[in-house]
């Protein structure tokens, strides 16, 4: 089965930091609220995933979706793009 699309849910780094910090408070994961740990996760994404995304964008299959808003908002955007 061929790939129909690649969904890239884009969220600015600062929003990622806020979300991870909030999630660590909810889940009680102390080390995950460490700013160095969060930055390491962002850096890992940038160094490992973004080159792959750049390659895939050449295929015309990448659909960039804003990851801002509620879970329902993002889900609706993904559904709308894939419809």
C-alpha positions as CSV (number, residue, x, y, z in Angstrom):
1,X,0.0,0.0,0.0
2,X,1.6,3.3,-1.0
3,X,1.9,6.2,1.5
4,X,-0.9,8.7,0.9
5,X,0.4,11.5,3.2
6,X,2.8,12.3,6.0
7,X,1.3,14.4,8.8
8,X,3.7,16.8,10.4
9,X,2.1,18.3,13.6
10,X,4.1,21.5,14.1
11,X,4.4,23.1,17.5
12,X,6.8,25.9,18.4
13,X,9.6,25.0,20.8
14,X,8.3,27.3,23.5
15,X,4.8,25.6,23.5
16,X,6.5,22.2,23.7
17,X,8.3,23.4,26.8
18,X,5.1,24.6,28.4
19,X,3.3,21.3,27.5
20,X,6.0,19.1,28.8
21,X,6.2,21.1,32.0
22,X,2.5,20.9,32.5
23,X,2.5,17.1,31.7
24,X,5.3,16.5,34.2
25,X,3.2,18.1,36.9
26,X,0.2,16.0,36.1
27,X,2.1,12.8,35.8
28,X,4.6,13.5,38.6
29,X,7.7,12.9,36.4
30,X,10.3,15.0,38.1
31,X,13.2,14.7,35.7
32,X,11.1,15.5,32.7
33,X,10.5,19.1,34.0
34,X,14.2,19.7,34.0
35,X,14.8,22.3,31.3
36,X,18.0,20.6,30.1
37,X,16.0,17.3,29.6
38,X,13.4,19.2,27.7
39,X,16.0,21.0,25.5
40,X,17.6,17.6,24.9
41,X,14.4,16.2,23.6
42,X,13.8,19.2,21.3
43,X,17.4,19.0,20.1
44,X,17.0,15.3,19.4
45,X,13.9,16.0,17.3
46,X,15.7,18.8,15.4
47,X,18.7,16.7,14.6
48,X,17.0,13.4,13.8
49,X,13.5,14.1,12.6
50,X,13.7,17.4,10.7
51,X,16.2,16.1,8.1
52,X,13.8,13.2,7.4
53,X,10.9,15.6,7.2
54,X,12.9,17.9,4.7
55,X,13.6,14.8,2.5
56,X,9.9,13.8,2.6
57,X,8.7,17.3,1.7
58,X,10.3,16.8,-1.7
59,X,7.7,14.1,-2.4
60,X,4.8,16.4,-1.9
61,X,3.2,14.1,0.6
62,X,3.9,16.1,3.8
63,X,0.9,17.9,5.3
64,X,1.9,20.5,7.8
65,X,-0.7,20.8,10.6
66,X,-0.7,23.3,13.4
67,X,-0.4,21.5,16.7
68,X,-1.7,24.5,18.6
69,X,-5.0,24.4,20.4
70,X,-6.9,21.6,22.0
71,X,-6.5,17.9,21.2
72,X,-9.8,18.1,19.5
73,X,-8.7,21.1,17.4
74,X,-5.6,19.3,16.2
75,X,-7.5,16.1,15.5
76,X,-10.1,18.0,13.4
77,X,-7.2,19.6,11.4
78,X,-5.7,16.3,10.7
79,X,-9.0,14.8,9.7
80,X,-9.8,17.7,7.4
81,X,-6.4,17.5,5.7
82,X,-6.7,13.8,5.1
83,X,-10.3,13.9,3.9
